[in-house]
Amino acid sequence: MKRVTLIDVGKESGVSAITVSRALRNPERVSPELRERVYAAVKKLGYVPDSAASTLASRRSTVIGILVPSFSNHVFSDVLAGASDTIEGSKYSVQIANTGYSALKEEALVPRFLTMKPAGMIITGVDQTQATRDMLAGADCPVVQIMDVSDDPIDLIVGFSNFQAAVEAVEHMVEQGFRRIAFVGTRMDPRTQQRLRGYRQTLEKYGLFDERLLITTPKKSSVEIGRHLLGELLETAPDCDGAFCNNDDVAVGIALECQNRNMRCPDDFGLCGFNDLGTTSQMNPPITSVFTPRADIGAAAARYILDRNAGQQPPENRCVDLGSTLKVRASTLRNDRKERQ
């Protein structure tokens, strides 16, 4: 069978071989319309770049590709640990890439992984570009999206509902008597947007939503930014009596700034974090946070890929919701001061 070349892809998509190469290696340098045409031609013709084809004799390699948005975020460190522990001792190895929360960077990385004929791909979230979804849907390997849930997974999705987790956290704060609850968020990636949606819908149900209580920034999360955002919040809404934060770093920063301002928690200000990474439980008072099963998500994603490569059939339910747990602690307990786990 004649090998498909860049020239063939170029003819199919109506551009030069050089343009095809540019679209595959540096997609940000070409228009979205052109990328779509090239990726469609690649998928239709089954094109595999020379660098990979000459070295890959088997149908799949033993590489499992994992794309996460951050290496520094402990959330994804735990996911990677769960996946790596599951894969350890098998014939498979892991290659990891950082997308930097950029859908376009993710789109550029996917074809580079697919040239290796991976045994499987693990990719974060459900917010891929259409081009990325098309490439992964056409990939000859299992694909697992993680850290979210969806009715329309590419192959399998393992995670939890960020929306529902936020609803449960804010419901708890309302039940404890908080009425001016702020949303404090950083980065504002798609999963944080789901948390914001759950927060907003819950407060709207009780007639408590106020746009002035939304304090967000595109900056990455840190304890320092949490301290700064509390100051911004109190300038905008001095009557605010609590905050639901999009992660624990922000919550810890707010807690420290509350202490600096002699604001008692939870009497003067209630506080809830997200992910329950460990620091929140060690604060004084301990901070309520949403526990997310990060390591279990990584492990389940890796196990699915190992099982599929061993010949097992995929499960009927392609959305695996591992849920989340609200760890209620003193920072939100006005009606019951005993710590609950």
C-alpha positions, 0 to 999 in steps of 0.5 A: 500500500502506498504511503501517504505523504505531506504532498497527498495531504496537501492535495486533499486539503488544497494547500502546499506540503509546506503549509500542511507541515506548518499546520501540524507543527505550529497550528497557531501560525495558520488560520482555524479554517485551514487547520480544520481542512488539514486535520480533516485530510490527515484523518481521511488519508490516515497520514502518519509523519515520517519520523514516527512511521519509520520506527513504529512497526507495531499497531500501537507503541507502549507510550501513554500520553497525558496532557494536563494544564499545569505541572505546578498545580498539586491537583494535577500532580495527584492525577499524574501520581494516580496514573503513574502508580497504576501503570508502574510494573506494566510494559507501558510508559508515560509521556506528559505535556503541559498545555498551560490552560491553552486549547490551541496549545493542546491542539498543537500537542495532540498530533505530536503525540498521535505520531507515536501511535500511543497506547492511549491518551489522557486529556484534561477536561471537555473543552477541547477545540473541534479539531482536537476532538476530531483528531482524538475521535479518529485516533487508533487508541483509547482516549480518556478525558478527566476531571469533569463529566459529560454526556458526550465524551470522545471515548471515556470520561472520568471525573466529577461534576464541578457544577454539583460540587459548587452547588453542595458547598454553597447550599451548606453555607446558606444553611449555616446562615451566610447570606452575602456569599462571594465567589472568589476565583482565579485563572477562570478555566472551564472547570472553574467556570462550572463552579461559578455556574453552580454558585450562581444558580444556588444563590439565585434560587434563594434570591441572594445573588449579587454581581458585586460579590463576584471577584475574579482574576485571570492570574494563576492562583496563590496564597498571595493573590487570595489575600489581595482578592479579599481586600478587593472584595471588601472594598466592593462589598464591605457587607460580605459575610463569606466566600466560596473559593475556586481553590484552596490556595485562594481560601488559605490566602483569604483566611490569613488576610482575615486574621490580619484584619482581625476578622473572626472565622466563621463569626465574621466571615465564612470560608470554603475552598476547593480540592481539599489539598491538605493545607485547609485542614491544618489552618486555624480554624480548619477550612471547609473544602470540597474534596476531589478524588484526583489520584483515583481519577488518574488511576481509573483513566490509566486502568481503562487504557490498560484494560482496552489494550488487553482486549477488554471491551469498553464499559456501557457507561462512558461517563464515570462520575467518581463524585466529590465530598464536601469536607465541612470544618469550622470555617463555615460552622455557625450552627454547629461548631463541632468539626465534621468530616 
